[in-house]
Amino acid sequence: MADFIQNDTGSILSLTIQDQSGNPIDLTSATVTLQFYIDTNPPLYSKTMSIITPKSGICQYQFASTVVGGVTVYDLISPGVLHFTVVITFPSGAIISSPFEGQITIHPAWPVATE
């Protein structure tokens, strides 16, 4: 899995959701939620992933930023290790939570050059 850079808003986490036998889980009409935190910045984030190829279990999340009270807040707010898991909710109400935790390194952003 690729590393990311602090404050990036174009970095994409792509996942193929599989069952215990390694077969893709059909995500048709499901909602996939990415739950993550950065070890140096403990709030837990919960973001809806885009389902790219439902029958193949492929989904992704593009890390973003939001403006809160005039301040830009980034998903990838600080360098450190991003710990993540996914929760799938099916139309029937059934929920599958991933039994694993993924990890991605977030490297510090380079300072913005000024002239």
C-alpha positions as CSV (number, residue, x, y, z in Angstrom):
1,M,0.0,0.0,0.0
2,A,1.3,3.5,-0.9
3,D,2.3,6.1,1.6
4,F,0.6,9.5,1.6
5,I,1.7,13.1,2.3
6,Q,0.2,15.3,5.0
7,N,-2.6,17.7,3.8
8,D,-2.9,16.0,0.4
9,T,-6.4,16.0,-1.0
10,G,-5.9,13.9,-4.1
11,S,-4.6,10.7,-2.4
12,I,-6.9,7.8,-2.9
13,L,-7.2,4.6,-0.8
14,S,-8.5,1.8,-3.0
15,L,-9.6,-1.5,-1.4
16,T,-11.0,-4.8,-2.6
17,I,-13.3,-6.2,0.0
18,Q,-13.1,-9.9,0.3
19,D,-14.6,-12.7,2.5
20,Q,-12.5,-15.0,4.6
21,S,-11.9,-17.3,1.6
22,G,-10.6,-14.4,-0.5
23,N,-13.7,-14.0,-2.7
24,P,-14.9,-10.5,-3.4
25,I,-17.9,-9.4,-1.4
26,D,-20.7,-8.0,-3.6
27,L,-21.2,-4.4,-2.6
28,T,-24.3,-3.7,-4.7
29,S,-26.5,-1.2,-2.9
30,A,-24.3,-1.4,0.2
31,T,-22.7,1.5,2.1
32,V,-19.0,1.1,2.9
33,T,-17.6,3.3,5.6
34,L,-13.9,4.0,6.1
35,Q,-13.1,4.5,9.8
36,F,-9.6,5.9,10.5
37,Y,-7.4,7.8,12.9
38,I,-3.8,9.0,12.8
39,D,-1.8,7.9,15.8
40,T,-0.5,11.5,16.3
41,N,-4.0,13.0,16.1
42,P,-6.5,10.7,17.8
43,P,-10.0,11.7,16.7
44,L,-11.7,8.9,14.8
45,Y,-13.0,9.8,11.4
46,S,-15.8,8.1,9.6
47,K,-16.1,8.6,5.8
48,T,-18.3,7.0,3.2
49,M,-16.3,5.3,0.5
50,S,-17.2,5.3,-3.2
51,I,-18.1,1.9,-4.6
52,I,-16.3,1.5,-7.9
53,T,-17.0,-2.1,-9.0
54,P,-19.8,-3.5,-6.8
55,K,-19.7,-7.1,-7.8
56,S,-15.9,-7.2,-7.5
57,G,-15.9,-5.6,-4.0
58,I,-13.8,-2.6,-5.2
59,C,-14.3,0.7,-3.3
60,Q,-12.2,3.8,-2.7
61,Y,-11.9,7.0,-0.7
62,Q,-10.3,10.2,-1.8
63,F,-8.9,12.0,1.1
64,A,-10.2,15.6,1.3
65,S,-10.4,18.8,3.3
66,T,-13.3,20.8,4.8
67,V,-13.5,24.3,6.0
68,V,-14.7,24.6,9.6
69,G,-15.1,28.1,11.0
70,G,-12.9,29.6,8.3
71,V,-10.1,27.1,8.9
72,T,-9.2,24.3,6.5
73,V,-9.2,20.9,8.2
74,Y,-7.5,18.1,6.3
75,D,-8.3,14.3,6.5
76,L,-4.5,13.7,6.4
77,I,-4.0,16.4,9.0
78,S,-0.7,15.3,10.5
79,P,2.3,13.0,9.8
80,G,2.2,9.6,11.5
81,V,0.5,6.3,10.9
82,L,-3.1,6.2,9.6
83,H,-4.9,3.2,11.1
84,F,-8.1,2.1,9.2
85,T,-10.8,-0.4,9.0
86,V,-14.1,-0.7,7.0
87,V,-17.7,-1.3,7.9
88,I,-20.1,-2.5,5.3
89,T,-23.9,-2.0,5.7
90,F,-26.2,-3.9,3.4
91,P,-29.8,-2.8,2.4
92,S,-31.1,-5.7,4.6
93,G,-29.5,-3.9,7.6
94,A,-26.8,-6.6,7.9
95,I,-23.4,-5.1,8.9
96,I,-20.0,-6.6,8.3
97,S,-17.0,-5.0,10.1
98,S,-13.6,-5.7,8.8
99,P,-11.6,-7.9,11.2
100,F,-8.3,-6.3,10.2
101,E,-6.7,-3.0,10.6
102,G,-4.8,-1.5,7.7
103,Q,-2.0,1.0,8.2
104,I,-0.6,3.7,5.9
105,T,2.4,6.0,6.6
106,I,1.7,9.8,6.3
107,H,4.8,11.8,5.6
108,P,5.2,15.4,6.6
109,A,4.3,18.0,3.9
110,W,7.0,20.1,2.5
111,P,6.9,23.7,3.5
112,V,5.3,26.0,0.9
113,A,8.0,28.0,-0.9
114,T,7.6,31.8,-0.8
115,E,9.3,34.2,-3.2
